[in-house]
């Protein structure tokens, strides 16, 4: 059982690291830091915390998928629309 749970934890760590890399890549490509970027990095960082962080990450993922299905936009896109502008223009 421990071997299986170690594999799941490793897969989760890799997925979390990839999510942060993808978000940083988006920032590099667009030259903007948006509220959704901070939200994504924050939730992903919390997801590295065993049990409680996993529940937060899973809850956010489920809420994001439901929001996307109902409205056609993710929670991050709604947040960016509410803010109305990038938080920081890099170049």
PyMOL commands that set and color helices and strands:
alter all, ss='L'
color gray80, all
select helices_A, chain A and resi 2-30+35-46+52-71+75-83
alter helices_A, ss='H'
color red, helices_A
select strands_A, chain A and resi 32-33+88-89
alter strands_A, ss='S'
color yellow, strands_A
deselect
rebuild
show_as cartoon
